[in-house]
Amino acid sequence: MASATTKLFLVPEPVSEYPIRMAKRILNTWSEMRGLRKSVVSIGTFLS
């Protein structure tokens, strides 16, 4: 976490763009996790 904050201060990117990029990354990860969970559930029901 500390390295991320130091990167934040070192990289001169617009502040307004950063939360949007973070939100997109979180949404992508969340949808991937949901897809994984769906496939795991379908595999589980298929096996049982």
VOBA-965101 format. One record per residue: residue number from 1; residue in one letter; x, y, z of N, C-alpha, C in turn. Coordinates in steps of 0.001 Angstrom, whole numbers, plus 500000, padded with zeros to 6 digits. Last residue first. Layout:
N
(zakol NUM 'A' (X Y Z) (X Y Z) (X Y Z)),
...
! end
This chain:
48
(zakol 48 'S' (477752 467302 491164) (476865 466706 492168) (475585 466217 491497)),
(zakol 47 'L' (478843 468406 488860) (479507 467254 489472) (478581 466548 490459)),
(zakol 46 'F' (477094 470522 488373) (477271 469500 487341) (477866 468234 487949)),
(zakol 45 'T' (477421 472081 490594) (476108 471476 490376) (476215 470355 489349)),
(zakol 44 'G' (480137 472783 490156) (479735 472066 491367) (478396 471378 491190)),
(zakol 43 'I' (479973 474196 487777) (480772 472969 487812) (480356 472119 489012)),
(zakol 42 'S' (478431 476332 488673) (477900 475469 487619) (478664 474147 487580)),
(zakol 41 'V' (480171 477422 490579) (478860 476914 491005) (478303 475963 489957)),
(zakol 40 'V' (482283 478183 488901) (482528 477217 489981) (481212 476589 490428)),
(zakol 39 'S' (481008 480057 487299) (481528 478837 486670) (481781 477765 487728)),
(zakol 38 'K' (480394 481972 489277) (479324 481351 488500) (479805 480038 487894)),
(zakol 37 'R' (482951 482693 490108) (482053 482056 491075) (480912 481347 490338)),
(zakol 36 'L' (483909 483873 487764) (484579 482693 488310) (483641 481940 489243)),
(zakol 35 'G' (482133 486013 487552) (482171 485009 486498) (482812 483724 486991)),
(zakol 34 'R' (482858 487397 489875) (481485 486898 489731) (481438 485807 488673)),
(zakol 33 'M' (485496 488049 489234) (485236 487198 490390) (483837 486594 490289)),
(zakol 32 'E' (485020 489743 487047) (485790 488517 486857) (485512 487543 487994)),
(zakol 31 'S' (483671 491788 488341) (482948 491009 487333) (483672 489701 487051)),
(zakol 30 'W' (485777 492691 489995) (484541 492202 490594) (483777 491333 489602)),
(zakol 29 'T' (487670 493579 488144) (488014 492479 489056) (486755 491854 489628)),
(zakol 28 'N' (486176 495635 486950) (486660 494514 486153) (486966 493318 487034)),
(zakol 27 'L' (485786 497315 489167) (484631 496728 488495) (485046 495523 487677)),
(zakol 26 'I' (488436 498015 489699) (487666 497297 490727) (486465 496607 490080)),
(zakol 25 'R' (489070 499388 487342) (489834 498193 487701) (489058 497353 488709)),
(zakol 24 'K' (487261 501488 487498) (487179 500559 486374) (487890 499261 486712)),
(zakol 23 'A' (488201 502741 489801) (486845 502190 489796) (486689 501176 488674)),
(zakol 22 'M' (490724 503558 488893) (490622 502618 490009) (489252 501948 490017)),
(zakol 21 'R' (490007 505366 486909) (490776 504181 486545) (490672 503122 487628)),
(zakol 20 'I' (488707 507208 488550) (487960 506557 487469) (488679 505278 487058)),
(zakol 19 'P' (490753 508120 490217) (489630 507358 490800) (488823 506620 489737)),
(zakol 18 'Y' (492442 509415 488135) (492872 508266 488937) (491715 507474 489542)),
(zakol 17 'E' (491453 511687 486993) (491481 510466 486181) (491742 509238 487037)),
(zakol 16 'S' (491752 513685 488802) (490377 513302 488472) (490350 511989 487700)),
(zakol 15 'V' (494470 514118 488850) (493853 513476 490012) (492453 512965 489674)),
(zakol 14 'P' (496634 513407 486146) (495508 514184 486675) (494767 513422 487765)),
(zakol 13 'E' (499953 512379 487135) (498742 512200 486335) (497616 513013 486958)),
(zakol 12 'P' (502911 512072 487750) (502152 513315 487583) (500940 513135 486669)),
(zakol 11 'V' (503974 509852 490157) (503419 509918 488808) (502548 511158 488664)),
(zakol 10 'L' (504539 510293 492870) (505597 510419 491875) (505036 510592 490467)),
(zakol 9 'F' (502207 509866 494289) (502843 511178 494384) (503890 511378 493294)),
(zakol 8 'L' (501647 507236 493560) (500642 508269 493359) (501294 509652 493352)),
(zakol 7 'K' (503880 505936 494516) (503672 506015 493067) (502700 507130 492747)),
(zakol 6 'T' (503277 506129 497197) (504466 506827 496695) (504372 506963 495184)),
(zakol 5 'T' (501021 504510 497251) (500874 505930 497577) (502086 506711 497076)),
(zakol 4 'A' (502150 502050 496574) (501103 502618 495721) (500958 504114 495985)),
(zakol 3 'S' (503841 501585 498689) (504427 501784 497369) (503412 502428 496428)),
(zakol 2 'A' (501998 501192 500732) (502878 502359 500790) (503472 502653 499425)),
(zakol 1 'M' (500835 498796 500000) (500000 500000 500000) (500869 501253 500000)),
! end
